[in-house]
Amino acid sequence: MALTYSVSGGIQMLLVGGLLYSIGLLFYRLFFHPLRKIPGPWYAAATSWYEFYYDVVLDGQLVRQYPILHDKYGPVIRISPDRIHVSDPSFFREVYANNSRYLKDSGFYQAFGTLKYSIVMLIDPEEHKQRRNTVKSLFSTRQMDQLAPSILDVVRRAMNRAQRSYDGGAPLNIQALWSSVTAGLNMTGGGKSFAKLYKDEEMPPFLDAMTKFADNFLLTKHFPLMNRLAVGLPMSIAGMIIPGFAAFRKQCSEWIGEIEEKQAKGLTTASDGRPTYFDLLLRSNAKMPNGLNREALVDEAFVLCFAGTDTTGIGLSLGTYYLLKNPEKLNKMLDELKTVKTNAEGLFEYRELCNLPYLVKILRLSSPVPGITPRRVPAGGVYVAGHFLTGGSTVSQAIRTIHDNPDIFPEPERFIPERWLGENGWELEKWFVPFSKGTRACIGLNVAYTEMYLCLANLFTRFNMSLYKTDDNTTQWADGPAARIRESVKVNIDSIKM
């Protein structure tokens, strides 16, 4: 009896203690927290469950809330107990500038545990600079001339897939096709044989695991411990915790194993003589006393493939949608392409397409990464729109709030490539930030542009297409590690032009 009473009394004490702690924490956040004077919903200031609700329960809708909240509370809002969101283009340029004092937020970028060693997640500017300098030659404009033939090889495969769809009279899931294209290119850039990635030119098997992980990414943002648990568990159990994550990471680990085996044989370049991403990293390792360990290499493989696949893939998919939805814009692009010469196969080469405005600016409407990239306010704090942000607090500005700003882009929801052709075109360029800005901008943006040039130009000049069960409703976007849409973009291949 005494033991039972003691146990029940202990449980009651824990419950009461937990309740008192929660009340005290709530009281502190609302009335004593350094960010207490920042406007915003009181329940967002009180608990991170507000973010969780829009991120997870409503599946990536928090970014869509920002304009609503800013309209109500002003350009600076407190979106969670410790995080500020700003909607101010000039502040964006300050935060995401070259050599910015606003460092990446370790609470966000290092929380994912098993990805923390990748170049995207690095916090220290010097460490990032060293890693970037090691591999930046692979992503230079000059390197695109050498990479373009590999991209054209992928374009040929994509066109063969479209041809088969036409021959069979079946709709084509062009979003899956573009994802296959971008994934294949990212993997070959890392040293994987493109031919081995595909069977009968269908979607690479790892894309399913990658897609499942993307769909659960925001859940792991709020519960990062799930990543660490998933890696150490049997695949069948890990797949239930975070669908796709463990399977995809296992494939990345096997990929690194193949590269290490190749290096052990003295093979330090791809078959065409070019060093791959991991050849350069391992070459750099040999010169450093403390190089990257295997876990860090797996992190790089994971992020290299994931980031390059989803971002460019969604840009190509929605670009296809906007062009088919706006035939007058498509016709202008096709007229422009008629002035450009093709090679002996009738395909466009990269250098011939570099300055055509219709091929890249569609990224503004299809912002590949619409959400936040959090930064830490530097020591001493800053004033933004009359509000003081304390040093060390977390601040962000979603890319989508730049691209959807009507003061910069009138009628931002409309697909208007012509806006880039007028006298204000160069002025708009500084607000065109699909891959962020500054020294921490996406290192692969030149690759993304090259893929988009070659894929869209060649496919649209070879085939007449129309949308199939795809409209504004099915293409509603949601946030994630990259933008996601409700249903894949699908097309009919109506006829062949040449």
GUFI-717442 format. One record per residue (C-alpha): x, y, z; residue in three letters; residue number from 1. Coordinates in steps of 0.05 Angstrom, whole numbers, always signed. Layout:
# residues N
SITE  X  Y  Z  ALA  NUM
...
END
This chain:
# residues 498
SITE  +0  +0  +0  MET  1
SITE  +56  +48  +19  ALA  2
SITE  +95  +31  -44  LEU  3
SITE  +33  +43  -87  THR  4
SITE  +21  +109  -53  TYR  5
SITE  +94  +129  -62  SER  6
SITE  +93  +114  -137  VAL  7
SITE  +27  +149  -149  SER  8
SITE  +50  +208  -108  GLY  9
SITE  +114  +212  -148  GLY  10
SITE  +76  +212  -213  ILE  11
SITE  +31  +268  -187  GLN  12
SITE  +93  +308  -167  MET  13
SITE  +122  +299  -237  LEU  14
SITE  +57  +321  -269  LEU  15
SITE  +50  +382  -225  VAL  16
SITE  +123  +399  -236  GLY  17
SITE  +115  +392  -311  GLY  18
SITE  +54  +436  -310  LEU  19
SITE  +88  +490  -268  LEU  20
SITE  +149  +489  -314  TYR  21
SITE  +105  +496  -376  SER  22
SITE  +67  +555  -345  ILE  23
SITE  +132  +588  -324  GLY  24
SITE  +162  +578  -394  LEU  25
SITE  +100  +607  -426  LEU  26
SITE  +101  +666  -379  PHE  27
SITE  +176  +678  -394  TYR  28
SITE  +167  +675  -469  ARG  29
SITE  +109  +724  -469  LEU  30
SITE  +134  +774  -418  PHE  31
SITE  +209  +768  -406  PHE  32
SITE  +239  +739  -469  HIS  33
SITE  +288  +785  -507  PRO  34
SITE  +241  +782  -568  LEU  35
SITE  +178  +796  -528  ARG  36
SITE  +167  +864  -562  LYS  37
SITE  +168  +836  -632  ILE  38
SITE  +97  +834  -660  PRO  39
SITE  +62  +771  -682  GLY  40
SITE  +10  +720  -658  PRO  41
SITE  +17  +710  -583  TRP  42
SITE  +10  +635  -591  TYR  43
SITE  +68  +634  -641  ALA  44
SITE  +111  +670  -589  ALA  45
SITE  +88  +621  -535  ALA  46
SITE  +101  +555  -570  THR  47
SITE  +134  +524  -631  SER  48
SITE  +71  +481  -640  TRP  49
SITE  +44  +539  -683  TYR  50
SITE  +100  +526  -733  GLU  51
SITE  +90  +452  -727  PHE  52
SITE  +16  +458  -744  TYR  53
SITE  +29  +494  -809  TYR  54
SITE  +92  +455  -826  ASP  55
SITE  +68  +384  -811  VAL  56
SITE  -7  +381  -799  VAL  57
SITE  -22  +426  -859  LEU  58
SITE  +38  +399  -897  ASP  59
SITE  +85  +456  -915  GLY  60
SITE  +37  +515  -911  GLN  61
SITE  +76  +559  -862  LEU  62
SITE  +109  +599  -918  VAL  63
SITE  +41  +615  -946  ARG  64
SITE  +23  +645  -878  GLN  65
SITE  +79  +696  -879  TYR  66
SITE  +46  +747  -926  PRO  67
SITE  -18  +743  -884  ILE  68
SITE  +20  +754  -819  LEU  69
SITE  +62  +810  -848  HIS  70
SITE  +0  +846  -874  ASP  71
SITE  -28  +844  -803  LYS  72
SITE  +34  +856  -760  TYR  73
SITE  +84  +891  -804  GLY  74
SITE  +151  +873  -836  PRO  75
SITE  +181  +841  -774  VAL  76
SITE  +143  +785  -739  ILE  77
SITE  +158  +734  -685  ARG  78
SITE  +140  +667  -716  ILE  79
SITE  +162  +622  -659  SER  80
SITE  +190  +632  -589  PRO  81
SITE  +262  +643  -614  ASP  82
SITE  +255  +660  -688  ARG  83
SITE  +239  +723  -727  ILE  84
SITE  +215  +728  -798  HIS  85
SITE  +227  +792  -838  VAL  86
SITE  +195  +815  -902  SER  87
SITE  +242  +870  -925  ASP  88
SITE  +281  +864  -991  PRO  89
SITE  +337  +910  -968  SER  90
SITE  +346  +869  -905  PHE  91
SITE  +349  +806  -948  PHE  92
SITE  +408  +835  -986  ARG  93
SITE  +443  +851  -920  GLU  94
SITE  +433  +782  -890  VAL  95
SITE  +449  +741  -953  TYR  96
SITE  +508  +782  -977  ALA  97
SITE  +579  +761  -992  ASN  98
SITE  +617  +751  -927  ASN  99
SITE  +555  +767  -887  SER  100
SITE  +560  +772  -812  ARG  101
SITE  +496  +733  -806  TYR  102
SITE  +520  +661  -799  LEU  103
SITE  +477  +601  -812  LYS  104
SITE  +434  +581  -752  ASP  105
SITE  +465  +519  -720  SER  106
SITE  +399  +503  -686  GLY  107
SITE  +370  +490  -755  PHE  108
SITE  +427  +467  -799  TYR  109
SITE  +462  +422  -748  GLN  110
SITE  +398  +394  -720  ALA  111
SITE  +392  +342  -776  PHE  112
SITE  +451  +305  -746  GLY  113
SITE  +465  +256  -801  THR  114
SITE  +472  +311  -853  LEU  115
SITE  +512  +362  -813  LYS  116
SITE  +578  +351  -849  TYR  117
SITE  +554  +369  -918  SER  118
SITE  +574  +435  -950  ILE  119
SITE  +502  +461  -944  VAL  120
SITE  +500  +450  -869  MET  121
SITE  +568  +477  -850  LEU  122
SITE  +565  +537  -802  ILE  123
SITE  +637  +562  -798  ASP  124
SITE  +652  +609  -856  PRO  125
SITE  +725  +587  -862  GLU  126
SITE  +707  +514  -863  GLU  127
SITE  +654  +527  -916  HIS  128
SITE  +703  +569  -957  LYS  129
SITE  +755  +514  -956  GLN  130
SITE  +704  +461  -978  ARG  131
SITE  +675  +506  -1031  ARG  132
SITE  +743  +523  -1059  ASN  133
SITE  +759  +449  -1064  THR  134
SITE  +701  +434  -1111  VAL  135
SITE  +681  +501  -1142  LYS  136
SITE  +718  +487  -1207  SER  137
SITE  +665  +434  -1222  LEU  138
SITE  +610  +486  -1221  PHE  139
SITE  +643  +543  -1258  SER  140
SITE  +616  +572  -1323  THR  141
SITE  +677  +545  -1360  ARG  142
SITE  +663  +475  -1333  GLN  143
SITE  +593  +478  -1364  MET  144
SITE  +624  +472  -1433  ASP  145
SITE  +654  +405  -1412  GLN  146
SITE  +591  +383  -1375  LEU  147
SITE  +543  +401  -1432  ALA  148
SITE  +555  +337  -1472  PRO  149
SITE  +535  +295  -1412  SER  150
SITE  +472  +336  -1404  ILE  151
SITE  +457  +328  -1478  LEU  152
SITE  +463  +253  -1469  ASP  153
SITE  +411  +256  -1415  VAL  154
SITE  +367  +301  -1459  VAL  155
SITE  +370  +247  -1513  ARG  156
SITE  +345  +196  -1464  ARG  157
SITE  +289  +243  -1442  ALA  158
SITE  +268  +253  -1514  MET  159
SITE  +269  +178  -1525  ASN  160
SITE  +223  +171  -1466  ARG  161
SITE  +176  +224  -1494  ALA  162
SITE  +178  +188  -1562  GLN  163
SITE  +157  +123  -1528  ARG  164
SITE  +100  +159  -1494  SER  165
SITE  +77  +186  -1562  TYR  166
SITE  +84  +117  -1595  ASP  167
SITE  +42  +85  -1541  GLY  168
SITE  -10  +141  -1538  GLY  169
SITE  -1  +147  -1463  ALA  170
SITE  +6  +210  -1421  PRO  171
SITE  +76  +226  -1397  LEU  172
SITE  +92  +242  -1324  ASN  173
SITE  +141  +296  -1343  ILE  174
SITE  +156  +313  -1271  GLN  175
SITE  +183  +242  -1260  ALA  176
SITE  +221  +249  -1325  LEU  177
SITE  +254  +314  -1304  TRP  178
SITE  +270  +286  -1235  SER  179
SITE  +304  +227  -1269  SER  180
SITE  +344  +274  -1313  VAL  181
SITE  +369  +318  -1256  THR  182
SITE  +383  +258  -1210  ALA  183
SITE  +423  +224  -1265  GLY  184
SITE  +465  +285  -1277  LEU  185
SITE  +479  +295  -1203  ASN  186
SITE  +499  +223  -1194  MET  187
SITE  +545  +224  -1255  THR  188
SITE  +576  +288  -1228  GLY  189
SITE  +593  +249  -1166  GLY  190
SITE  +624  +192  -1205  GLY  191
SITE  +566  +144  -1214  LYS  192
SITE  +557  +112  -1283  SER  193
SITE  +495  +142  -1314  PHE  194
SITE  +480  +79  -1354  ALA  195
SITE  +477  +39  -1290  LYS  196
SITE  +426  +86  -1258  LEU  197
SITE  +370  +68  -1305  TYR  198
SITE  +334  +6  -1329  LYS  199
SITE  +300  +15  -1395  ASP  200
SITE  +308  +90  -1384  GLU  201
SITE  +257  +91  -1328  GLU  202
SITE  +262  +129  -1262  MET  203
SITE  +324  +112  -1220  PRO  204
SITE  +303  +67  -1161  PRO  205
SITE  +331  +114  -1108  PHE  206
SITE  +284  +170  -1129  LEU  207
SITE  +226  +137  -1093  ASP  208
SITE  +265  +137  -1028  ALA  209
SITE  +286  +209  -1040  MET  210
SITE  +214  +231  -1052  THR  211
SITE  +189  +197  -990  LYS  212
SITE  +242  +231  -948  PHE  213
SITE  +224  +299  -978  ALA  214
SITE  +151  +288  -959  ASP  215
SITE  +172  +278  -887  ASN  216
SITE  +227  +330  -883  PHE  217
SITE  +187  +381  -844  LEU  218
SITE  +171  +329  -791  LEU  219
SITE  +246  +317  -781  THR  220
SITE  +256  +392  -777  LYS  221
SITE  +215  +392  -713  HIS  222
SITE  +239  +324  -688  PHE  223
SITE  +312  +319  -713  PRO  224
SITE  +326  +260  -667  LEU  225
SITE  +286  +218  -715  MET  226
SITE  +342  +221  -766  ASN  227
SITE  +394  +194  -717  ARG  228
SITE  +347  +138  -695  LEU  229
SITE  +330  +118  -766  ALA  230
SITE  +402  +109  -788  VAL  231
SITE  +419  +60  -732  GLY  232
SITE  +357  +16  -739  LEU  233
SITE  +341  -42  -785  PRO  234
SITE  +314  -16  -852  MET  235
SITE  +244  -44  -841  SER  236
SITE  +237  -5  -776  ILE  237
SITE  +274  +57  -800  ALA  238
SITE  +226  +61  -859  GLY  239
SITE  +168  +67  -811  MET  240
SITE  +200  +124  -772  ILE  241
SITE  +222  +166  -833  ILE  242
SITE  +200  +134  -898  PRO  243
SITE  +256  +137  -949  GLY  244
SITE  +311  +168  -906  PHE  245
SITE  +349  +106  -885  ALA  246
SITE  +341  +72  -952  ALA  247
SITE  +368  +133  -990  PHE  248
SITE  +425  +142  -941  ARG  249
SITE  +444  +69  -948  LYS  250
SITE  +447  +78  -1023  GLN  251
SITE  +491  +139  -1014  CYS  252
SITE  +537  +99  -968  SER  253
SITE  +543  +45  -1021  GLU  254
SITE  +558  +99  -1073  TRP  255
SITE  +616  +125  -1030  ILE  256
SITE  +641  +54  -1021  GLY  257
SITE  +645  +47  -1097  GLU  258
SITE  +684  +113  -1102  ILE  259
SITE  +732  +92  -1047  GLU  260
SITE  +743  +26  -1082  GLU  261
SITE  +758  +62  -1148  LYS  262
SITE  +806  +109  -1113  GLN  263
SITE  +842  +50  -1081  ALA  264
SITE  +856  +25  -1152  LYS  265
SITE  +888  +92  -1169  GLY  266
SITE  +829  +116  -1211  LEU  267
SITE  +820  +189  -1192  THR  268
SITE  +777  +215  -1250  THR  269
SITE  +714  +196  -1287  ALA  270
SITE  +718  +156  -1351  SER  271
SITE  +722  +220  -1392  ASP  272
SITE  +783  +244  -1353  GLY  273
SITE  +746  +297  -1312  ARG  274
SITE  +752  +294  -1236  PRO  275
SITE  +686  +283  -1201  THR  276
SITE  +660  +318  -1139  TYR  277
SITE  +687  +264  -1093  PHE  278
SITE  +753  +257  -1131  ASP  279
SITE  +767  +329  -1112  LEU  280
SITE  +745  +320  -1040  LEU  281
SITE  +788  +257  -1031  LEU  282
SITE  +847  +291  -1066  ARG  283
SITE  +840  +348  -1016  SER  284
SITE  +835  +298  -959  ASN  285
SITE  +904  +271  -975  ALA  286
SITE  +934  +340  -964  LYS  287
SITE  +901  +353  -897  MET  288
SITE  +918  +323  -829  PRO  289
SITE  +844  +317  -811  ASN  290
SITE  +806  +304  -875  GLY  291
SITE  +733  +285  -885  LEU  292
SITE  +713  +219  -853  ASN  293
SITE  +666  +170  -886  ARG  294
SITE  +605  +197  -852  GLU  295
SITE  +620  +267  -880  ALA  296
SITE  +628  +238  -950  LEU  297
SITE  +560  +203  -944  VAL  298
SITE  +530  +269  -921  ASP  299
SITE  +558  +302  -983  GLU  300
SITE  +531  +247  -1028  ALA  301
SITE  +462  +254  -996  PHE  302
SITE  +458  +329  -1004  VAL  303
SITE  +491  +332  -1072  LEU  304
SITE  +440  +286  -1102  CYS  305
SITE  +380  +310  -1062  PHE  306
SITE  +390  +385  -1070  ALA  307
SITE  +407  +382  -1144  GLY  308
SITE  +350  +335  -1162  THR  309
SITE  +290  +366  -1127  ASP  310
SITE  +306  +439  -1139  THR  311
SITE  +321  +436  -1213  THR  312
SITE  +268  +382  -1224  GLY  313
SITE  +212  +425  -1196  ILE  314
SITE  +237  +485  -1236  GLY  315
SITE  +234  +444  -1300  LEU  316
SITE  +166  +414  -1283  SER  317
SITE  +132  +480  -1266  LEU  318
SITE  +168  +513  -1324  GLY  319
SITE  +136  +462  -1370  THR  320
SITE  +69  +476  -1338  TYR  321
SITE  +73  +552  -1345  TYR  322
SITE  +95  +548  -1417  LEU  323
SITE  +39  +500  -1437  LEU  324
SITE  -12  +541  -1397  LYS  325
SITE  +10  +605  -1433  ASN  326
SITE  +16  +586  -1507  PRO  327
SITE  +31  +657  -1528  GLU  328
SITE  +93  +657  -1483  LYS  329
SITE  +113  +589  -1509  LEU  330
SITE  +107  +614  -1581  ASN  331
SITE  +152  +673  -1565  LYS  332
SITE  +203  +626  -1536  MET  333
SITE  +199  +581  -1597  LEU  334
SITE  +206  +641  -1644  ASP  335
SITE  +268  +661  -1605  GLU  336
SITE  +296  +591  -1611  LEU  337
SITE  +288  +594  -1687  LYS  338
SITE  +344  +645  -1688  THR  339
SITE  +392  +596  -1654  VAL  340
SITE  +431  +544  -1692  LYS  341
SITE  +431  +470  -1674  THR  342
SITE  +484  +416  -1680  ASN  343
SITE  +487  +360  -1731  ALA  344
SITE  +434  +321  -1691  GLU  345
SITE  +386  +380  -1691  GLY  346
SITE  +398  +392  -1616  LEU  347
SITE  +414  +458  -1584  PHE  348
SITE  +482  +467  -1551  GLU  349
SITE  +491  +503  -1485  TYR  350
SITE  +531  +562  -1510  ARG  351
SITE  +477  +579  -1561  GLU  352
SITE  +424  +586  -1508  LEU  353
SITE  +459  +625  -1453  CYS  354
SITE  +426  +692  -1466  ASN  355
SITE  +354  +672  -1481  LEU  356
SITE  +310  +702  -1427  PRO  357
SITE  +250  +656  -1432  TYR  358
SITE  +287  +594  -1410  LEU  359
SITE  +309  +612  -1340  VAL  360
SITE  +264  +666  -1311  LYS  361
SITE  +208  +616  -1300  ILE  362
SITE  +245  +599  -1236  LEU  363
SITE  +215  +662  -1204  ARG  364
SITE  +145  +631  -1204  LEU  365
SITE  +171  +562  -1187  SER  366
SITE  +219  +583  -1131  SER  367
SITE  +256  +517  -1120  PRO  368
SITE  +267  +531  -1046  VAL  369
SITE  +208  +575  -1025  PRO  370
SITE  +221  +571  -950  GLY  371
SITE  +269  +596  -898  ILE  372
SITE  +345  +593  -893  THR  373
SITE  +354  +616  -820  PRO  374
SITE  +412  +659  -798  ARG  375
SITE  +438  +683  -730  ARG  376
SITE  +436  +758  -715  VAL  377
SITE  +508  +781  -702  PRO  378
SITE  +532  +801  -633  ALA  379
SITE  +506  +868  -611  GLY  380
SITE  +440  +860  -647  GLY  381
SITE  +409  +901  -702  VAL  382
SITE  +349  +946  -714  TYR  383
SITE  +301  +926  -769  VAL  384
SITE  +241  +969  -786  ALA  385
SITE  +244  +1000  -716  GLY  386
SITE  +249  +933  -680  HIS  387
SITE  +311  +911  -642  PHE  388
SITE  +334  +839  -656  LEU  389
SITE  +381  +815  -602  THR  390
SITE  +448  +784  -620  GLY  391
SITE  +444  +709  -626  GLY  392
SITE  +370  +707  -643  SER  393
SITE  +348  +671  -706  THR  394
SITE  +323  +710  -766  VAL  395
SITE  +302  +690  -835  SER  396
SITE  +267  +715  -898  GLN  397
SITE  +234  +665  -944  ALA  398
SITE  +255  +670  -1017  ILE  399
SITE  +182  +667  -1036  ARG  400
SITE  +170  +734  -1000  THR  401
SITE  +219  +766  -1048  ILE  402
SITE  +192  +734  -1112  HIS  403
SITE  +120  +749  -1091  ASP  404
SITE  +132  +821  -1071  ASN  405
SITE  +86  +864  -1114  PRO  406
SITE  +129  +925  -1103  ASP  407
SITE  +185  +890  -1140  ILE  408
SITE  +146  +845  -1187  PHE  409
SITE  +77  +875  -1204  PRO  410
SITE  +25  +819  -1211  GLU  411
SITE  +75  +769  -1181  PRO  412
SITE  +29  +709  -1191  GLU  413
SITE  +30  +718  -1267  ARG  414
SITE  +80  +687  -1314  PHE  415
SITE  +108  +748  -1350  ILE  416
SITE  +178  +735  -1380  PRO  417
SITE  +173  +802  -1415  GLU  418
SITE  +184  +838  -1349  ARG  419
SITE  +258  +818  -1356  TRP  420
SITE  +264  +847  -1425  LEU  421
SITE  +246  +920  -1411  GLY  422
SITE  +290  +976  -1385  GLU  423
SITE  +279  +952  -1314  ASN  424
SITE  +304  +882  -1329  GLY  425
SITE  +373  +892  -1300  TRP  426
SITE  +345  +924  -1238  GLU  427
SITE  +301  +863  -1226  LEU  428
SITE  +361  +817  -1230  GLU  429
SITE  +384  +834  -1160  LYS  430
SITE  +317  +809  -1134  TRP  431
SITE  +320  +744  -1174  PHE  432
SITE  +343  +697  -1118  VAL  433
SITE  +318  +626  -1133  PRO  434
SITE  +385  +599  -1107  PHE  435
SITE  +394  +652  -1052  SER  436
SITE  +451  +703  -1055  LYS  437
SITE  +521  +714  -1029  GLY  438
SITE  +577  +666  -1011  THR  439
SITE  +527  +615  -984  ARG  440
SITE  +485  +614  -1048  ALA  441
SITE  +475  +547  -1081  CYS  442
SITE  +541  +525  -1111  ILE  443
SITE  +506  +487  -1166  GLY  444
SITE  +467  +543  -1197  LEU  445
SITE  +507  +542  -1263  ASN  446
SITE  +491  +468  -1270  VAL  447
SITE  +417  +482  -1257  ALA  448
SITE  +415  +536  -1310  TYR  449
SITE  +450  +493  -1361  THR  450
SITE  +402  +435  -1349  GLU  451
SITE  +342  +481  -1357  MET  452
SITE  +369  +513  -1421  TYR  453
SITE  +382  +447  -1455  LEU  454
SITE  +322  +407  -1429  CYS  455
SITE  +267  +458  -1443  LEU  456
SITE  +295  +483  -1509  ALA  457
SITE  +305  +415  -1539  ASN  458
SITE  +241  +382  -1516  LEU  459
SITE  +195  +439  -1536  PHE  460
SITE  +225  +445  -1605  THR  461
SITE  +219  +370  -1618  ARG  462
SITE  +149  +356  -1591  PHE  463
SITE  +80  +389  -1590  ASN  464
SITE  +53  +377  -1520  MET  465
SITE  -10  +393  -1480  SER  466
SITE  -26  +388  -1406  LEU  467
SITE  -59  +324  -1381  TYR  468
SITE  -99  +329  -1316  LYS  469
SITE  -54  +385  -1293  THR  470
SITE  -80  +454  -1272  ASP  471
SITE  -72  +509  -1220  ASP  472
SITE  -102  +465  -1167  ASN  473
SITE  -56  +405  -1178  THR  474
SITE  +5  +450  -1181  THR  475
SITE  -7  +485  -1115  GLN  476
SITE  +60  +486  -1081  TRP  477
SITE  +80  +469  -1010  ALA  478
SITE  +145  +480  -972  ASP  479
SITE  +197  +427  -959  GLY  480
SITE  +272  +418  -971  PRO  481
SITE  +251  +440  -1040  ALA  482
SITE  +182  +461  -1066  ALA  483
SITE  +131  +405  -1073  ARG  484
SITE  +66  +405  -1111  ILE  485
SITE  +2  +367  -1099  ARG  486
SITE  +6  +323  -1161  GLU  487
SITE  +59  +310  -1214  SER  488
SITE  +58  +352  -1277  VAL  489
SITE  +34  +307  -1334  LYS  490
SITE  +29  +320  -1409  VAL  491
SITE  +5  +289  -1473  ASN  492
SITE  +55  +284  -1530  ILE  493
SITE  +10  +306  -1586  ASP  494
SITE  +57  +304  -1645  SER  495
SITE  +130  +305  -1667  ILE  496
SITE  +156  +367  -1701  LYS  497
SITE  +219  +339  -1733  MET  498
END
